[in-house]
């Protein structure tokens, strides 16, 4: 018989299966960043909903405003944000996965 897991009645194997089913991959985050970064999909994937919504809003408004040329300022900001995210993605995914582990410990 195995030791009791983090949730009452949840075995260590069940906890590991829960973690494996819900953990995020850095590689997938980079693929999402590369193909759908302008829409902040990589941030949603990493559980960063608020900043993802802000990035998405700025991006969509900026694309719409390119008609009067002012939208290029917002696109420049998003471009810088995307470059910074290249370095932040591993930490965001690590934090998300640690959050899963912490929730199993409750």
Helices and strands as residue ranges (DSSP letters): H 12-22, H 26-36, G 37-39, H 41-45, H 49-65, G 66-68, H 71-104
